[in-house]
């Protein structure tokens, strides 16, 4: 398990890693009563094989996994050379098809003609309909519904990458506190944040929320042309991918000295975030993390202003299962990684959110991957 004091070295994934992931996916599908898993280009394919097509087009690319049979990746012939370079390609069978062929006729023999299959959430409708036409007896369910934990539990090497991404995001936050806020547009600060994430090793910036003043009451406010003023509360929520794994952290700062109410609400959210974090331990239902954080805010009279779930999973994407929300009874297990991010949003006035990425540990507690101070930072 990665330490909060020193980020472990990022180790390249091996063909054996990808073989183990594909085997687990096939076995999990069988346990769920599925005939197999159909994976199309996107985060699931990257996670299972290491293959990321240079472009996702109308040409069918699909990985077929089923218990007791070798994994097969069906690809267009013109893309086969790139697919062969993927680390996981050595532990699967590559089957290509050329323009003019029927790719569904190539894929159909790999599937149980009457089976139910889990399919990637982002599969194109035309591809799924093509498979259904070729095999009318098949049925399909999204992987998020059928196998929500397909990517949910991270191994040690994945945890090291998430730790590295979190540490880089923390470095970006430390630097953004040094820039001037007052008199600059939200987009200016957002550009600074994006540049800092790239400077500290991110290959991709997914979002840079800068919500100043009344804009902070919109949880997913897109940075705009509003000029930040002295007296503004500013929500900073930013993240992306480093070494293929996500970061996502939020801190709320203030331009100049805050009012007593602003400080009180910030302290309340900080208390709620700590309560949510302390609820993280193996065996606890995901909804209990939400309940712990939400109780603090509700008991203080601000429950109506906490308008989103407490957290979401993170991995090869910055938003994925599991979700920390009422009704999610999935038990937390060591290696799950997710955010704890309560907030209070007062329409027309200001908002506050504090977010860390955390994981459950083998020794029964939680571990933060973000370790910048939760206290309100005063910026100029």
C-alpha positions in Angstrom: 0.0 0.0 0.0 1.5 3.4 -1.0 2.7 5.6 1.8 1.4 9.1 2.2 4.9 10.3 2.9 6.7 8.9 -0.2 5.1 8.0 -3.5 6.2 4.6 -4.6 8.0 4.1 -8.0 5.6 3.7 -10.8 6.2 0.1 -12.3 5.2 -0.6 -15.9 2.3 -3.1 -16.2 3.3 -6.5 -17.7 1.6 -9.0 -19.9 1.0 -11.1 -16.8 -0.8 -8.2 -15.2 -3.1 -7.9 -18.2 -3.6 -11.7 -18.4 -4.7 -11.7 -14.7 -7.1 -8.8 -15.3 -8.7 -10.5 -18.3 -9.0 -13.8 -16.4 -10.7 -12.0 -13.5 -13.1 -10.3 -15.8 -14.1 -13.5 -17.5 -14.5 -15.3 -14.2 -16.5 -12.4 -12.7 -18.8 -12.5 -15.7 -19.4 -16.2 -15.2 -20.1 -15.7 -11.5 -22.7 -13.0 -12.5 -24.5 -15.4 -14.9 -23.1 -13.9 -18.1 -21.7 -15.8 -21.0 -18.9 -13.3 -21.3 -17.7 -9.8 -21.7 -17.6 -7.6 -24.8 -15.1 -4.8 -24.5 -14.9 -1.9 -27.0 -12.3 0.9 -27.2 -12.2 3.1 -24.1 -11.1 2.8 -20.5 -12.1 -0.9 -20.1 -10.0 -2.0 -23.1 -7.0 0.1 -21.8 -7.3 -1.5 -18.4 -7.6 -5.1 -19.6 -5.1 -5.1 -22.5 -3.1 -1.8 -22.5 -4.4 -1.1 -26.0 -5.6 2.4 -26.8 -6.5 2.8 -30.4 -5.1 6.0 -31.9 -8.6 6.8 -33.2 -12.0 5.4 -32.3 -13.9 5.0 -35.6 -16.9 3.2 -37.1 -14.7 0.2 -37.7 -15.4 -2.6 -35.2 -12.8 -3.2 -32.5 -13.9 -5.6 -29.8 -12.3 -7.8 -27.1 -14.2 -11.0 -26.3 -13.7 -12.6 -22.9 -15.4 -15.7 -21.6 -14.4 -18.2 -18.9 -12.6 -21.2 -20.2 -11.6 -19.7 -23.5 -8.6 -17.6 -24.6 -9.3 -13.9 -25.0 -9.6 -12.6 -28.6 -9.2 -9.1 -29.8 -11.0 -8.4 -33.1 -9.5 -5.4 -35.0 -9.5 -3.9 -38.4 -6.5 -5.1 -40.4 -5.2 -1.5 -40.9 -5.0 -1.1 -37.1 -3.6 -4.6 -36.3 0.1 -3.4 -36.2 -0.7 -0.9 -33.5 -2.8 -3.5 -31.5 0.1 -5.9 -31.7 2.3 -3.4 -29.9 0.1 -3.3 -26.8 1.7 -5.0 -23.8 -1.4 -7.3 -23.4 -1.4 -8.4 -27.0 1.0 -11.2 -26.3 -1.5 -13.0 -24.0 -4.5 -12.9 -26.4 -5.4 -13.9 -29.9 -5.6 -11.2 -32.5 -8.1 -11.6 -35.2 -8.3 -9.0 -37.9 -10.8 -8.1 -40.6 -10.4 -6.1 -43.8 -12.6 -3.4 -45.3 -15.3 -5.2 -47.2 -15.6 -8.1 -44.8 -18.4 -8.4 -42.3 -16.8 -7.7 -38.9 -19.9 -9.2 -37.1 -19.5 -12.5 -39.0 -15.9 -12.5 -37.8 -16.9 -11.9 -34.2 -20.1 -14.0 -34.0 -18.3 -17.4 -33.7 -16.6 -16.2 -30.6 -19.9 -15.6 -28.8 -22.5 -17.9 -27.3 -25.4 -17.5 -29.7 -27.9 -17.5 -26.9 -25.8 -15.9 -24.2 -26.2 -12.8 -22.1 -23.1 -10.5 -22.3 -21.7 -7.6 -20.4 -20.8 -4.8 -22.8 -18.7 -1.7 -22.3 -20.8 1.3 -21.4 -19.3 3.4 -24.3 -19.9 0.7 -27.0 -21.3 2.3 -30.1 -25.0 1.5 -30.8 -24.2 0.5 -34.4 -21.8 -2.1 -33.2 -24.1 -3.5 -30.6 -27.0 -3.6 -33.1 -24.7 -5.3 -35.6 -23.9 -8.1 -33.1 -27.6 -8.5 -32.3 -28.4 -8.8 -35.9 -25.8 -11.5 -36.4 -26.8 -13.3 -33.2 -30.5 -12.6 -32.4 -30.5 -14.8 -29.4 -27.9 -12.7 -27.5 -28.7 -10.1 -24.9 -26.6 -7.3 -23.4 -26.2 -5.4 -20.2 -23.8 -2.5 -19.4 -20.7 -3.4 -17.5 -21.4 -0.7 -14.9 -24.6 -2.6 -14.1 -23.3 -6.1 -14.4 -19.7 -5.8 -13.2 -19.4 -2.4 -11.4 -16.1 -3.5 -9.8 -14.5 -4.5 -13.0 -11.9 -1.8 -12.5 -12.9 -0.9 -8.9 -10.2 -2.6 -6.8 -6.7 -1.5 -7.6 -3.5 -3.6 -7.2 -0.3 -2.2 -5.6 1.0 -0.9 -8.9 -2.3 0.9 -9.7 -2.4 2.4 -6.2 1.2 3.7 -6.7 0.0 5.5 -9.9 -3.0 7.0 -8.1 -0.7 8.1 -5.3 1.7 9.7 -7.8 -1.2 11.5 -9.5 -2.5 12.8 -6.2 0.9 14.0 -5.2 1.2 15.9 -8.4 -2.2 17.5 -7.9 -1.1 18.5 -4.4 2.0 20.2 -5.9 -0.2 22.1 -8.3 -2.4 23.3 -5.5 0.7 24.5 -3.5 1.8 26.5 -6.5 -1.6 28.0 -7.3 -1.7 29.6 -3.9 1.2 31.8 -4.9 -0.5 33.4 -7.9 -2.7 36.5 -7.8 -6.5 35.9 -7.8 -7.9 39.4 -7.3 -8.5 41.2 -10.6 -8.1 38.1 -12.8 -10.7 36.1 -14.6 -11.6 32.6 -13.5 -10.3 31.4 -16.9 -6.9 32.8 -16.1 -6.6 30.9 -12.9 -8.0 27.8 -14.6 -5.3 28.1 -17.2 -2.7 28.4 -14.4 -4.0 25.2 -12.8 -3.9 23.3 -16.1 -0.4 24.4 -16.8 0.7 23.3 -13.3 -0.9 19.8 -13.6 1.1 19.4 -16.9 4.2 20.7 -15.2 4.0 18.2 -12.5 3.7 15.2 -14.8 0.0 14.9 -15.9 -0.4 13.9 -19.6 -4.0 15.0 -19.6 -6.1 17.7 -17.8 -9.7 16.6 -17.4 -11.1 19.7 -15.6 -10.2 22.9 -13.8 -13.2 24.2 -12.0 -12.7 27.8 -10.7 -15.9 29.0 -9.1 -15.6 32.4 -7.6 -18.2 34.2 -5.5 -21.7 33.2 -6.5 -20.3 30.9 -9.1 -19.0 28.7 -6.4 -22.6 27.7 -5.6 -22.6 25.7 -8.9 -20.7 22.5 -8.1 -19.5 21.9 -11.7 -19.2 25.6 -12.7 -17.2 26.0 -15.9 -14.6 28.7 -15.4 -15.8 31.9 -17.2 -14.9 35.5 -17.7 -16.0 36.7 -14.2 -13.3 38.8 -12.6 -12.4 37.5 -9.2 -12.9 40.1 -6.5 -11.6 40.7 -3.0 -14.0 39.0 -0.6 -14.7 36.1 -2.9 -14.7 32.5 -1.8 -13.2 30.5 -4.7 -13.8 26.7 -5.2 -10.8 25.0 -7.0 -11.6 21.5 -8.3 -9.1 20.1 -10.7 -7.6 16.8 -12.0 -6.6 14.6 -14.9 -4.4 11.7 -15.7 -0.8 11.0 -14.9 0.8 7.6 -15.9 -2.7 6.7 -17.1 -4.4 7.1 -13.7 -6.5 9.9 -12.3 -6.2 12.8 -9.9 -9.1 14.8 -8.5 -8.9 17.2 -5.6 -10.9 20.3 -4.4 -9.9 23.1 -2.0 -11.8 26.3 -1.3 -9.8 29.4 -0.8 -10.7 33.0 0.0 -9.5 36.3 -1.5 -8.6 38.4 1.5 -10.2 37.8 4.9 -13.5 35.9 5.1 -16.6 36.8 7.0 -17.6 34.9 10.1 -20.3 33.0 8.1 -17.9 32.0 5.4 -15.4 30.7 7.8 -18.2 28.8 9.7 -19.4 27.1 6.6 -15.9 26.2 5.5 -15.2 24.7 8.9 -18.5 22.7 8.7 -17.5 21.2 5.3 -14.1 20.4 6.7 -15.7 18.6 9.6 -18.0 16.7 7.2 -15.1 15.7 5.0 -13.2 14.4 8.0 -16.3 12.4 9.2 -16.6 10.9 5.7 -13.0 9.9 5.7 -13.1 8.4 9.1 -16.0 6.2 7.9 -13.8 4.6 5.3 -12.8 1.1 6.3 -13.2 -2.4 4.8 -16.6 -3.9 5.1 -18.5 -0.6 5.4 -21.1 0.0 2.8 -20.3 2.8 0.4 -23.5 4.6 1.5 -22.2 4.9 5.0 -19.4 7.3 3.9 -22.1 9.5 2.4 -24.2 9.2 5.5 -21.3 10.2 7.8 -20.5 13.3 5.8 -24.1 14.3 5.2 -25.1 14.0 8.9 -22.6 16.6 9.9 -23.9 19.1 7.4 -27.6 18.2 8.0 -27.3 18.5 11.7 -25.9 22.0 11.3 -29.0 23.0 9.2 -27.4 23.1 5.8 -28.6 19.7 4.5 -30.6 21.2 1.7 -27.5 22.8 0.3 -25.5 19.6 0.0 -26.8 18.7 -3.4 -24.6 15.8 -4.7 -23.3 12.5 -3.7 -20.2 12.4 -1.3 -17.9 10.6 -3.7 -17.1 8.6 -6.9 -14.5 6.1 -7.8 -11.3 6.9 -9.7 -8.8 5.0 -11.8 -8.1 5.0 -15.5 -10.9 7.6 -15.6 -11.5 10.4 -13.1 -15.2 9.3 -12.6 -16.1 5.6 -12.3 -17.7 3.2 -9.8 -18.0 2.9 -6.8 -20.2 5.8 -5.8 -20.5 7.1 -2.2 -24.3 7.7 -2.2 -27.4 6.7 -0.3 -28.6 3.3 -1.5 -25.2 1.9 -2.5 -24.8 -1.1 -0.3 -21.6 -2.3 -2.0 -19.1 -3.0 0.8 -15.8 -1.2 0.7 -12.8 -3.5 0.2 -9.0 -2.7 0.3 -7.8 -1.2 -2.9 -11.0 0.7 -3.8 -10.2 4.3 -4.6 -12.7 7.1 -4.5 -13.3 10.7 -3.5 -14.7 12.1 -0.3 -16.0 15.5 -1.3 -18.9 17.0 0.7 -20.0 20.5 -0.1 -22.4 23.3 0.8 -23.7 25.6 -1.9 -25.6 28.8 -1.1 -27.3 30.0 -4.3 -26.4 33.5 -5.3 -23.7 33.7 -2.6 -20.9 31.2 -2.4 -20.0 27.5 -2.2 -17.5 25.4 -0.3 -16.2 21.9 -1.2 -13.2 19.9 0.1 -12.2 16.8 -1.7 -9.5 14.1 -1.2 -9.0 10.8 -3.1 -8.8 8.0 -0.6 -8.5 4.2 -0.4 -9.3 1.5 2.2 -6.3 -0.3 3.6 -5.7 -3.9 4.6 -5.2 -2.8 8.2 -8.7 -1.6 8.5 -8.6 2.2 7.9 -8.5 4.8 5.2 -5.6 6.4 3.5 -5.6 9.8 1.7 -3.9 10.4 -1.6 -4.3 14.2 -1.2 -2.5 15.7 1.8 -2.7 19.5 1.3 -4.1 21.4 4.3 -7.9 21.5 4.6 -7.9 24.8 6.4 -9.1 27.8 4.4 -6.1 29.3 2.5 -6.1 33.1 2.1 -5.0 34.3 -1.3 -4.5 37.7 -2.8 
